[in-house]
Amino acid sequence: MSEARVGLVIEDDQDIRELVRVVLSQAGFDVHVASTGSAGVTSARELNPDVITLDLGLPDIDGFEVARQIRKSSDAYIIMLTARAEELDTLMGLEAGGDDYLTKPFRPRELRARVEAMMRRPRASSDSKSVPEAADPEVSHNGLAVSAGSRTAVLNGTELKLTRTEFDLLLALLETGRIVRTKADLARRLRNEPYDVGSYVSDADERAVEVHMGNLRKKLGDSIQAPRWLETVRGVGYRLAPASSN
């Protein structure tokens, strides 16, 4: 039997902490909890969790800084939990390394659905090193080499440190080339839904895709005006930039 998936709940409110713990336990996770940001960072480093729920309003370190510190050593999916309704806080959380967010109060069923959708997506390269080379084709585009099996992206000989969400968005564009993918398409991709499923995608979901794409562009060192990899189609979405003739 495979080892249980590990969940980490970083939350100072005891009632919410217990609620999230129960939701993750029922979803099959071995759940650990932390009531402060510093304890959460330490636990993330020691436990290597699959999923982390992170309260933005922690008493010692704010959730944005906790996410940034966790991202230095962990590729766990991070779901931000916040009582703040302002869009700016949400965007700051995503820019700090979060993958998704829920605003309190939230429905336990919605949290579980978000987590299960994330877990249907592949783990990062550390879990895929046993993939045979023949079964792990590499796609190259303008000097960027991306392997779907080992989930690595290498640019000029250096492996990029991408979050799982950033990698999934990059791979989605590589798979479809010059075909434009709308923000709604990409939001559904992050939920592990087919592109042609007409499920509801909110403005906030689309804005989250914009933030993740912005983070990805920064890590690639790409230019909006003269893109080598990520081309924005204004008012529609994104597609892969043309292949260079160099």
C-alpha positions in Angstrom: 0.0 0.0 0.0 1.3 3.5 -0.9 2.1 5.9 1.8 -0.6 8.3 2.9 -0.5 11.8 1.3 0.6 14.4 3.8 -1.4 17.6 4.5 -0.3 20.6 6.6 -2.7 23.1 8.1 -1.2 26.4 9.1 -3.9 28.3 10.9 -4.1 30.2 14.2 -7.9 29.9 14.7 -8.5 26.6 16.5 -12.0 26.0 15.1 -11.0 26.6 11.5 -7.8 24.5 12.1 -9.9 21.6 13.3 -12.4 22.0 10.5 -9.6 21.9 7.8 -7.9 19.0 9.6 -11.1 17.0 9.5 -11.7 17.8 5.8 -8.2 16.7 4.8 -8.3 13.6 7.0 -11.5 12.5 5.3 -9.8 13.0 2.0 -7.2 10.5 3.0 -4.4 12.8 4.2 -2.1 12.3 7.1 -2.7 15.7 8.6 -0.3 17.9 10.6 -1.1 21.3 12.1 0.7 24.4 13.0 -0.7 27.5 14.7 2.0 30.0 13.8 3.8 30.9 10.6 7.3 30.0 11.9 6.1 26.6 13.1 4.4 26.1 9.7 7.6 26.9 7.8 9.5 24.4 9.9 6.9 21.7 9.5 6.8 22.2 5.7 10.5 21.7 5.6 10.5 18.6 7.7 7.3 16.9 6.4 7.5 17.6 2.7 3.7 17.8 2.5 1.6 17.3 -0.7 -0.9 20.1 0.2 -0.7 23.0 2.6 -3.6 25.2 3.7 -2.2 28.6 4.8 -4.0 31.3 6.7 -2.9 34.8 5.6 -3.6 36.4 9.0 -1.1 34.6 11.2 0.0 36.1 14.6 3.7 36.1 14.1 4.6 36.1 10.3 2.0 37.1 7.7 0.9 34.4 5.3 2.6 36.1 2.3 6.1 35.7 3.9 5.3 32.2 5.1 4.5 31.2 1.5 7.7 32.8 0.2 9.8 30.9 2.9 8.0 27.6 2.2 8.6 28.0 -1.6 12.4 27.9 -0.9 12.2 24.2 0.0 8.8 22.9 -1.0 6.7 22.3 -4.1 3.6 21.5 -2.2 0.3 22.9 -3.4 -0.6 25.9 -1.3 -4.2 27.0 -0.8 -4.5 30.4 0.8 -7.3 30.8 3.3 -8.2 34.4 4.0 -11.0 36.4 5.6 -9.9 39.4 3.6 -12.1 40.1 0.6 -9.8 42.5 -1.1 -8.5 41.3 -4.5 -5.0 42.8 -3.7 -4.5 40.4 -0.8 -5.4 37.5 -3.0 -3.1 38.5 -5.8 -0.2 39.1 -3.3 -0.8 35.6 -2.0 -0.6 34.1 -5.5 2.5 36.1 -6.2 4.1 34.9 -3.0 3.8 31.3 -4.2 0.2 30.2 -3.5 -1.6 28.0 -6.0 -5.2 28.7 -5.1 -7.3 30.5 -2.4 -10.6 30.4 -0.6 -12.2 33.2 1.3 -13.6 32.5 4.8 -16.1 31.4 5.5 -15.8 28.6 3.0 -17.7 25.4 2.5 -15.8 22.2 3.5 -17.1 20.5 0.3 -15.5 23.3 -1.7 -12.1 22.9 0.0 -12.2 19.2 -0.5 -13.0 19.6 -4.2 -10.2 22.0 -4.7 -7.7 19.7 -2.9 -8.8 16.7 -4.9 -8.5 18.5 -8.2 -5.0 19.5 -7.3 -4.0 16.0 -6.4 -5.2 14.7 -9.8 -2.4 16.8 -11.2 1.1 15.2 -11.3 3.6 15.7 -8.6 6.8 17.5 -9.5 10.1 16.1 -10.7 11.1 14.5 -7.4 8.3 12.0 -7.8 9.0 11.2 -11.5 12.7 10.3 -11.6 11.9 6.7 -12.2 10.2 7.5 -15.5 12.1 5.8 -18.4 13.8 8.2 -20.7 12.0 6.8 -23.7 8.7 7.5 -22.0 9.7 11.0 -21.1 10.0 13.0 -24.3 11.4 16.5 -24.1 9.9 19.4 -25.8 12.1 22.3 -26.8 11.1 25.8 -27.8 13.5 28.8 -28.3 16.1 27.3 -26.0 13.7 26.2 -23.3 13.6 22.4 -22.8 10.6 21.0 -21.0 10.0 17.4 -19.9 6.4 16.5 -19.0 7.4 13.2 -17.3 10.1 14.5 -15.0 8.3 17.9 -14.8 11.4 19.9 -15.4 12.0 23.1 -17.4 15.6 23.9 -18.3 16.7 27.2 -19.8 20.3 27.7 -20.9 21.4 24.7 -18.8 19.7 25.9 -15.6 16.6 24.2 -14.2 13.9 26.7 -13.4 12.3 26.6 -10.0 8.7 26.6 -11.0 5.7 25.9 -8.8 3.4 23.1 -9.9 0.9 25.6 -11.2 3.4 27.5 -13.2 4.7 24.3 -14.7 1.2 23.1 -15.6 0.5 26.4 -17.4 3.7 26.3 -19.3 3.1 22.8 -20.4 -0.5 23.6 -21.5 0.9 26.3 -23.9 3.6 24.0 -25.2 1.1 21.3 -25.9 -1.1 23.5 -28.0 1.5 25.8 -29.6 0.1 28.7 -31.5 -3.5 27.9 -30.6 -4.8 30.5 -28.2 -5.9 29.3 -24.8 -8.3 31.5 -23.0 -7.9 32.3 -19.3 -11.0 30.2 -18.6 -9.4 27.3 -20.6 -6.3 27.5 -18.4 -8.3 27.8 -15.2 -10.1 24.6 -16.1 -6.7 23.0 -16.8 -5.6 23.8 -13.3 -8.7 22.0 -12.1 -7.8 19.0 -14.2 -10.9 19.5 -16.3 -11.0 19.1 -20.1 -10.9 22.4 -22.1 -14.3 21.8 -23.6 -16.1 21.4 -20.3 -18.3 24.4 -19.7 -18.0 24.6 -16.0 -18.1 28.0 -14.4 -15.0 30.1 -14.2 -15.1 33.3 -12.1 -13.4 36.6 -12.8 -11.2 35.8 -9.8 -10.2 32.5 -11.3 -9.1 34.2 -14.5 -7.3 36.9 -12.6 -5.4 34.1 -10.7 -4.3 32.7 -14.1 -3.0 36.2 -15.0 -0.9 36.4 -11.8 0.5 32.9 -12.3 1.4 33.7 -15.9 3.1 36.9 -14.7 5.1 34.9 -12.2 6.1 32.4 -14.9 7.1 35.2 -17.3 9.4 36.7 -14.6 11.1 33.4 -14.0 11.6 32.9 -17.7 12.9 36.4 -18.1 10.4 36.8 -20.9 9.3 40.1 -22.4 5.7 41.1 -22.9 6.6 43.3 -25.8 8.9 40.8 -27.6 8.1 37.4 -26.1 10.2 34.3 -26.7 7.8 31.9 -24.9 4.6 33.4 -23.6 2.6 35.5 -25.9 -0.4 37.4 -24.6 -3.4 37.7 -26.9 -5.0 40.8 -25.5 -8.6 40.3 -24.4 -8.5 36.6 -25.0 -5.7 34.6 -23.4 -2.3 33.2 -24.1 -0.4 31.1 -26.7 3.2 30.0 -27.4 5.3 32.6 -29.0 6.6 31.9 -32.5 9.7 29.7 -32.9 12.8 31.7 -33.3 14.8 31.4 -36.5 18.1 31.6 -34.6 
